[in-house]
Amino acid sequence: MANKAIELKNITYFYPNTSAPALENINLSIDYGEFIAIAGPSGGGKSTLCRIIVGLIPHVYGGSLAGEVYVDGVNVVDKGIKGVAGKVGIVLQIPENQIVNLIVEEEIAFPLENFLFDIDTASKRLEDVLKDLEISYLRYRTTNTLSGGEIQKVVLASVLAYKPKILILDEPLAHLDPYSVRDLLTLLYKIHETENLTIVVIEHRLTELIKYISRLIVLDRHVIVDDEP
């Protein structure tokens, strides 16, 4: 196993056709098992950092990226998304955009099929994640009838089913009511504790989140301005 879950060295990135960096001279090291929040104002570079970690930048977004990125020992700059597939799970800010199936059960099983899990293992993973996230009652629902909070849990289930080492959530609290915020954070903390899962939450709403995390990193004007436990 690699020494670090995530390691960024001297990262500077420009989006296509821009003259100002979206991130500048970023150095960041995240250990296995950490529960981290990356916070800061809108436009500060949080989502850009997330895209770099999962290989979307530069392989999908283009632009100019300097520096080194390693995720579970994989050189993401060289390998891209395929290099971290199965190692990293991501829940986007708008999780509806990740839904590709009409039935909840099929949605959760979809990545297991893509990663070629055998039928017995896939079936057990499906049952386990439905139980762990307490969404068995959604199993046969159509995905287009789910609430925002339910969609988020289904997408999270589809990611957790293949047991990634690292989970990244981009602004997961943005569209949730206070009850759903506490529900999601309690669930994430439980998963973190039981699975020793490395969790990185990109978020600017910290009132509730701060109670659960072990480390806070603040991005502002494209640089890290604070990093503390």
C-alpha positions in Angstrom: 0.0 0.0 0.0 1.2 3.5 -0.7 2.3 5.7 2.2 -0.4 8.3 1.6 -4.0 8.2 0.4 -3.6 11.4 -1.5 -0.5 13.5 -2.3 -0.3 16.6 -4.3 3.1 18.2 -5.0 3.5 21.8 -6.4 0.2 21.8 -8.2 -0.6 24.8 -10.4 -3.5 24.6 -12.8 -4.9 26.9 -15.5 -8.3 26.2 -17.2 -8.3 26.4 -21.0 -8.1 30.0 -22.3 -7.4 31.6 -19.0 -4.5 33.7 -17.8 -5.0 33.3 -14.0 -4.4 30.0 -12.2 -7.4 28.2 -10.7 -4.9 26.6 -8.2 -1.4 27.8 -7.5 1.5 25.9 -5.8 -0.7 23.5 -3.9 1.0 20.9 -1.7 -1.3 18.6 0.2 -0.8 15.2 1.9 -3.7 13.1 3.2 -3.2 10.0 5.3 -5.4 6.8 5.0 -8.3 7.0 7.4 -8.6 10.8 7.7 -11.9 12.5 7.6 -11.2 15.9 6.0 -13.1 19.0 5.0 -11.8 21.3 2.3 -13.5 24.7 2.7 -13.4 28.2 1.3 -15.4 30.8 -0.6 -16.9 30.1 -4.0 -14.4 30.3 -6.8 -11.5 29.5 -4.4 -10.5 26.3 -6.1 -12.3 23.6 -4.1 -14.1 21.8 -6.9 -11.0 22.2 -9.1 -8.9 20.4 -6.5 -11.5 17.6 -6.4 -11.4 17.2 -10.2 -7.6 17.0 -10.1 -7.6 14.3 -7.5 -10.0 12.1 -9.4 -8.3 12.6 -12.8 -10.9 14.7 -14.5 -8.2 17.4 -14.8 -6.5 17.6 -17.2 -7.8 14.5 -18.9 -11.4 15.7 -19.3 -11.3 19.5 -18.6 -8.1 20.1 -20.5 -6.0 23.1 -19.5 -2.5 23.2 -18.2 -1.5 21.2 -15.1 1.9 21.4 -13.5 3.0 19.2 -10.6 2.5 15.7 -9.3 -0.7 14.0 -8.1 -0.7 10.5 -6.4 -3.8 8.7 -5.2 -3.2 5.4 -3.4 0.2 5.4 -5.1 -1.1 5.9 -8.6 0.3 8.8 -10.7 -3.1 10.4 -11.6 -1.5 12.9 -14.1 -0.3 10.0 -16.2 -3.1 7.5 -15.6 -6.1 9.7 -15.4 -9.6 8.4 -14.4 -8.9 4.8 -15.3 -5.9 4.8 -13.0 -8.0 5.5 -9.9 -11.2 3.6 -10.9 -12.2 1.4 -8.0 -9.8 3.2 -5.7 -11.8 6.5 -5.4 -15.5 7.1 -5.2 -17.0 10.5 -5.8 -20.4 12.0 -5.1 -20.9 15.1 -7.2 -22.5 18.3 -6.1 -25.5 17.5 -8.2 -25.8 13.7 -7.7 -28.8 13.5 -10.1 -26.1 13.8 -12.8 -24.6 10.4 -11.8 -27.9 8.5 -12.1 -27.9 6.2 -15.1 -30.6 3.6 -14.3 -34.3 3.8 -13.8 -34.5 1.4 -10.8 -32.6 2.0 -7.6 -31.4 -1.6 -7.3 -30.0 -1.5 -10.8 -28.3 1.9 -10.1 -26.5 0.5 -7.1 -25.5 -2.7 -8.9 -24.3 -0.8 -12.0 -20.7 -0.2 -10.9 -20.4 -3.7 -9.5 -21.2 -5.0 -13.0 -18.7 -2.6 -14.6 -15.9 -3.8 -12.2 -16.8 -7.4 -13.1 -17.7 -8.6 -9.6 -19.0 -12.2 -9.7 -22.8 -12.6 -9.1 -22.5 -13.8 -5.5 -20.2 -11.1 -4.4 -22.2 -8.4 -6.2 -25.4 -9.6 -4.6 -23.9 -9.5 -1.1 -22.4 -6.1 -1.7 -25.9 -4.9 -2.8 -27.6 -6.3 0.2 -25.0 -5.0 2.6 -25.0 -1.4 1.3 -28.8 -1.2 1.3 -28.8 -2.3 4.9 -25.9 -0.1 6.0 -27.4 3.0 4.5 -30.9 2.0 5.7 -32.4 2.4 2.2 -33.8 -1.1 1.6 -37.2 0.5 1.3 -36.0 2.3 -1.9 -34.8 -0.8 -3.6 -37.5 -1.1 -6.2 -38.3 2.6 -6.5 -37.8 4.4 -9.8 -34.9 6.9 -9.5 -37.0 9.7 -11.0 -39.4 9.7 -8.0 -36.7 10.1 -5.4 -36.2 13.2 -3.2 -32.9 15.0 -3.3 -31.7 13.4 -0.1 -32.8 9.9 -1.3 -30.9 10.4 -4.6 -27.8 11.4 -2.7 -28.0 8.2 -0.6 -28.5 6.0 -3.7 -25.5 7.5 -5.4 -23.5 7.1 -2.2 -24.6 3.5 -2.0 -23.6 2.8 -5.6 -20.1 4.2 -4.7 -19.7 2.4 -1.4 -20.8 -0.9 -2.9 -17.5 -1.4 -4.6 -15.6 -0.4 -1.5 -13.2 2.4 -2.6 -10.3 3.3 -0.4 -11.1 7.0 -0.7 -14.5 8.8 -0.8 -14.8 12.4 -2.1 -18.0 14.4 -1.8 -18.4 17.7 -3.6 -20.7 20.2 -1.7 -22.9 17.3 -0.4 -24.8 19.6 2.0 -25.7 22.3 -0.6 -29.3 21.2 -1.2 -30.2 19.5 2.0 -32.4 20.7 4.9 -31.0 20.7 8.4 -32.4 17.3 9.3 -30.9 15.7 6.1 -27.6 17.4 6.8 -27.3 15.8 10.2 -28.5 12.5 8.8 -25.9 12.4 6.1 -23.0 13.5 8.3 -23.9 10.9 11.0 -23.9 8.3 8.3 -20.6 9.4 6.8 -19.0 9.4 10.3 -20.3 5.9 11.0 -18.9 4.6 7.7 -15.6 6.4 8.4 -15.3 4.7 11.8 -16.4 1.2 10.8 -14.5 1.0 7.5 -11.6 3.3 8.2 -12.5 5.0 5.0 -10.6 8.1 3.9 -13.2 10.8 3.4 -12.7 14.2 1.8 -15.7 16.6 1.9 -15.6 19.7 -0.3 -17.9 22.1 1.5 -18.4 25.7 2.6 -21.2 25.0 5.1 -19.2 24.1 8.2 -21.5 24.6 11.1 -22.5 20.9 11.4 -19.6 19.4 9.5 -16.9 20.7 11.9 -18.2 18.4 14.6 -17.3 15.3 12.6 -14.0 16.0 10.8 -10.5 15.5 12.0 -8.9 18.1 9.8 -9.9 21.3 8.0 -8.2 22.7 4.9 -9.1 26.2 3.7 -8.7 27.3 0.1 -8.9 31.0 -0.8 -7.9 32.8 -4.0 -6.5 29.5 -5.4 -4.1 28.7 -2.6 -4.2 26.9 0.8 -4.5 29.5 3.5 -5.1 27.2 6.5 -4.6 23.5 7.3 -5.3 22.4 10.9 -6.7 19.6 12.9 
